Structures are given as C-alpha cells and as structure tokens.
Amino acid sequence: MTQVQNSSATTERLKKTDTRSKTRKKLFTHVVESKDADDTLLRDMWRMRLKFLTLSIPEEEDYAIFKDYCTRPDTFLFTFRGEDNEMGAFFTFSFHPVNKPGHKALMIHSKYYYVDTPYRGHPKITSAAWPMMPKFIWRYGLRRIYFAAFTFPTSFVSLSRTFGRVYTIQGDLAQPWEKEMLEALAANLNGNNWDTNEKLICNMGVPQAEEKAASKGVTELRKEYERYNPNWRDGKSLPIMMRFDLATMKSVIGTSLRRNKRNKQ
C-alpha cells in the first residue's frame, strides 16, 4: 500500500514538474510592421497556424489570403520563438480609426492568434503589446480603444477570461453605435464571407477540438458562445470586441500576474 501511495505521489510530482517546465520555457519576442515582413517569416507563421486548423480551401489559396492580410498597411506582427528558434506563438494587430458623430474610436483587430501548447498562458504573450501602446496612441491620437477578434469557442473563452468581458453584435452589452462599428469592421474585412443576417463570418478554417476537461467557468463561456454561434463547426466565426478601459486593464493585469505566479511556482 505504501509503495502504491509513493508511486502515485511521485507521478503527481512529475506531472506538476512537467507543467511548470512548460510554463517556464523561454520565449523571444519579435515585432514587425507589415511593410517589413518577408516571405520566410510569413511562411513560418502560416505553417504554425496549419497545426491548429482543418482548412476548407487549398493550402496555397489559404496562404495567399493569409499573406494578403498580414501585409496590409497599419498591421503589426507579434511573433514568439523558443530557444530552438521554432515559432511558439504569434498574433497580428491591425488598426482601424473610426469617426462617427459624437464618437472617435480606434479598433485594434487581432485576426490571427495562435499559441502552441507548451506556451499556453505564457505571460510574455499577453504583455507583449503593452510597450507598443504609446506608439499606437501617438500615431492615431487619443481615442476610445477597442480590441476586436473573430472567434471560435477556444479563442472566445481565452479572450473572455483575459479581458473580463466581451461584447458581441448579438448580445445586449454593447451600445448600438459600438455594434455598428464592430459590424462595419467585420463586413469590411470579410467581404462576401460576411453573413448580414446571422452577423457571422463564413468559410473559415475550423480549429481542431481540444479534448480536455473543462472547468465550470469555461463550460459556461462555451455555452454562451454557442448561443450566438451554434453552427461554428460549419466554419462560421463570431466577431467580438473588448473595451480598453480601466476595468479591462485590471482584468488583463490580474490575468498576467496570476500566470506569472504560476510560472514561478
């Protein structure tokens, strides 16, 4: 009995050690503006993305779409490599000033956001954009700032937990002019793939499902997502946005601190 207990305890310690070693992996950040991105970098990003998707179109067609987006003006590419120089994560930011009567805003859109399993929850990824914010404010002026993303369940859950609250076109939290702003962005960036009736984006690559136990909070967020987008398995994604305000900053900082604390345990 004692041997079994000791074996079980050892296994548990090894699991914890493995988890900690993953979160302690080093990441090196590189930020590139779209005009300076070369094909080698774009191919590295795209190939990493394929690990998480089931494409609904041929690979080269998908790469052409990916490259077109990543090389548009006012777009920044945030990449993260491990000590082996392999791509461990990346995300994109594109900037869209909005001028509506009585409202000036800046929509920061993250179309692509992928993190390989060993780096999930790494604090360097969530904090990478903060040093760039003064540069963005200097370029676009003082405006209300919103982060926008086109999501499937996993990214919806992750962003909801990081930012504390997300806003959709279908829900009741956003103001009418904010919904109009998000819809205009989604329609402009997706053209014929924008469904004006459902307010969803069609013909998207579907993320591969992750088979792991979910907490109660994660389960509730997934249910919320499926209320807005029940047919996401058909390649439909949901536009969301997050306000960049004091409450958001507290939530993001709190999330980063918790992840950093786990990182040091």
C-alpha positions in Angstrom: 0.0 0.0 0.0 2.8 2.4 0.9 4.6 1.6 -2.4 1.4 2.4 -4.4 0.9 5.7 -2.5 4.6 6.7 -3.0 4.3 5.8 -6.7 1.1 7.9 -7.0 2.8 10.8 -5.2 5.8 10.6 -7.5 3.6 10.5 -10.6 1.8 13.6 -9.4 5.0 15.5 -8.7 6.3 14.6 -12.2 3.1 15.9 -13.7 3.5 19.2 -11.8 7.1 19.4 -12.8 6.3 18.8 -16.5 3.6 21.5 -16.3 6.0 24.0 -14.7 8.7 23.3 -17.2 6.3 24.1 -20.0 5.3 27.4 -18.5 9.0 28.3 -17.8 10.1 27.8 -21.4 11.8 30.9 -22.7 10.2 33.0 -25.4 11.8 35.7 -27.5 9.5 38.4 -28.9 9.9 40.0 -32.3 7.5 42.7 -33.5 7.4 43.6 -37.2 5.3 46.1 -39.1 3.6 44.6 -42.2 5.8 46.6 -44.7 8.9 44.9 -43.3 7.6 41.3 -43.2 9.4 38.9 -45.6 8.0 35.6 -47.1 10.2 33.5 -44.7 8.5 35.0 -41.6 5.0 34.8 -43.1 5.5 31.1 -44.1 6.7 30.3 -40.6 3.6 31.9 -39.1 1.3 30.3 -41.6 2.8 26.8 -41.1 2.3 27.1 -37.4 -1.3 28.1 -38.0 -2.0 24.9 -40.0 -1.3 22.8 -36.9 -4.5 24.0 -35.4 -6.8 24.1 -38.4 -8.7 22.0 -40.8 -8.7 24.0 -44.0 -11.8 24.3 -46.1 -9.8 25.6 -49.1 -6.5 24.6 -50.8 -3.3 25.4 -48.9 -1.9 27.9 -51.4 -5.2 29.7 -51.6 -5.2 29.9 -47.9 -1.7 31.2 -47.8 -2.5 33.9 -50.3 -5.3 35.1 -48.1 -3.1 34.9 -45.0 -0.3 36.8 -46.7 -2.6 39.5 -48.1 -3.9 40.2 -44.6 -0.6 40.2 -42.9 1.0 42.7 -45.4 -1.8 45.3 -45.3 -1.0 48.8 -44.1 -1.3 49.5 -40.4 -0.7 45.9 -39.4 1.8 44.6 -36.9 3.0 41.0 -36.5 4.0 39.8 -33.0 6.0 36.6 -33.1 7.4 34.5 -30.3 10.1 31.9 -30.7 11.6 29.4 -28.3 15.2 28.7 -27.6 15.2 26.3 -30.6 14.1 29.2 -32.8 10.9 27.4 -33.6 7.7 29.5 -33.8 5.9 29.1 -30.5 3.2 31.7 -30.8 2.1 34.7 -32.9 -0.7 37.2 -33.2 -1.5 40.1 -35.5 -2.8 43.6 -34.8 -4.3 45.8 -37.4 -5.5 49.4 -36.7 -8.8 50.9 -37.9 -9.7 54.5 -36.8 -13.4 55.1 -36.6 -15.0 58.6 -36.9 -18.7 58.6 -36.1 -20.8 61.6 -35.0 -20.0 62.1 -31.3 -17.6 59.1 -31.2 -14.0 58.7 -32.1 -12.6 55.3 -31.7 -9.7 53.0 -32.7 -10.4 49.4 -33.4 -7.4 47.1 -32.9 -8.2 43.9 -34.7 -6.4 40.6 -34.0 -7.3 38.4 -36.9 -4.7 35.7 -36.2 -3.8 34.5 -32.7 -2.1 31.1 -32.2 -0.2 29.7 -29.3 1.5 26.3 -29.3 0.6 24.0 -26.3 3.9 24.4 -24.3 3.4 28.2 -24.3 -0.3 28.4 -23.4 -0.7 31.0 -20.6 2.8 32.4 -21.0 2.9 35.9 -19.5 5.2 37.3 -22.2 2.5 36.7 -24.9 -0.3 38.6 -23.0 2.0 41.5 -22.1 3.8 41.9 -25.5 1.6 44.6 -26.9 1.7 46.9 -23.8 5.1 48.6 -24.6 3.7 49.4 -28.0 0.6 51.3 -26.8 2.3 54.8 -26.6 3.4 54.4 -30.2 -0.1 53.5 -31.3 -1.7 56.4 -29.4 0.9 58.8 -30.9 0.1 57.6 -34.4 -3.7 57.6 -34.2 -4.4 60.2 -31.5 -6.4 60.0 -28.3 -9.5 57.9 -29.0 -11.6 55.2 -27.3 -9.7 52.0 -27.9 -11.4 48.6 -28.6 -9.8 45.2 -29.3 -11.7 43.1 -31.9 -11.4 39.5 -32.9 -13.2 36.9 -34.9 -13.6 33.9 -32.7 -14.3 30.2 -32.3 -15.1 28.7 -28.9 -11.5 28.3 -27.7 -10.4 31.9 -28.5 -13.8 33.3 -27.2 -13.1 31.5 -23.9 -9.5 32.7 -23.7 -10.3 36.3 -24.5 -13.3 36.4 -22.1 -11.0 35.2 -19.3 -8.2 37.6 -20.1 -10.3 40.7 -20.7 -13.1 40.0 -18.2 -15.9 40.9 -20.6 -16.5 40.7 -24.3 -19.1 42.4 -26.5 -21.0 40.9 -29.4 -23.4 42.2 -32.1 -26.0 39.6 -31.0 -25.7 40.4 -27.2 -27.1 43.2 -25.1 -23.9 44.6 -23.5 -22.6 46.8 -26.4 -24.1 50.2 -27.2 -25.9 50.5 -30.7 -23.0 52.6 -32.2 -20.5 50.1 -30.9 -22.4 47.2 -32.5 -22.5 49.2 -35.8 -18.7 49.8 -35.5 -18.0 46.1 -35.0 -20.3 45.0 -37.8 -18.8 47.5 -40.2 -15.3 46.2 -39.4 -16.3 42.6 -39.9 -18.1 43.3 -43.1 -15.2 45.4 -44.5 -12.6 42.8 -43.7 -14.5 39.7 -44.9 -16.4 40.9 -48.0 -18.7 38.1 -49.4 -17.9 35.9 -46.4 -19.9 38.2 -44.1 -23.4 36.9 -43.3 -25.5 40.0 -42.9 -28.4 38.1 -41.4 -26.6 36.0 -38.8 -23.8 38.6 -38.2 -21.2 35.8 -38.6 -18.2 35.2 -40.8 -18.5 32.2 -43.1 -16.0 29.9 -44.9 -13.4 30.0 -42.1 -10.9 27.2 -41.3 -12.3 25.3 -38.3 -9.9 24.9 -35.2 -9.2 21.4 -34.2 -11.1 20.4 -31.0 -9.1 20.1 -27.8 -10.0 17.0 -25.7 -9.5 18.0 -22.1 -11.6 18.5 -19.0 -13.2 22.0 -18.7 -13.9 23.9 -15.5 -17.4 25.2 -14.7 -16.4 28.7 -15.9 -15.1 27.5 -19.2 -18.2 25.4 -19.8 -20.4 28.4 -19.2 -18.4 30.5 -21.6 -18.6 27.8 -24.2 -22.4 27.7 -23.8 -22.6 31.4 -24.1 -20.6 31.2 -27.4 -22.9 28.5 -28.8 -25.9 30.7 -28.1 -24.5 33.2 -30.5 -22.9 30.8 -33.0 -24.3 27.3 -32.7 -23.1 26.2 -36.2 -19.4 27.2 -35.7 -18.4 23.6 -36.8 -19.5 24.6 -40.3 -16.7 27.2 -40.5 -18.6 30.2 -39.0 -16.8 32.6 -36.6 -18.2 35.2 -34.2 -17.0 38.8 -34.1 -16.4 40.1 -30.6 -14.7 43.2 -29.1 -13.3 44.3 -25.8 -13.2 47.9 -24.5 -9.8 49.1 -23.4 -10.7 50.8 -20.2 -9.8 50.7 -16.5 -11.8 47.5 -15.9 -10.2 45.8 -18.8 -6.7 46.9 -17.7 -7.3 45.5 -14.2 -8.5 42.2 -15.7 -5.6 41.8 -18.1 -3.0 42.8 -15.4 -4.6 40.4 -13.0 -4.5 37.6 -15.5 -0.9 38.3 -16.3 0.0 38.3 -12.6 -1.7 35.0 -12.0 0.0 33.4 -15.0 3.4 34.9 -13.9 2.8 33.5 -10.3 2.1 30.0 -11.8 5.2 30.4 -13.9 7.4 30.8 -10.8 5.9 28.0 -8.7 
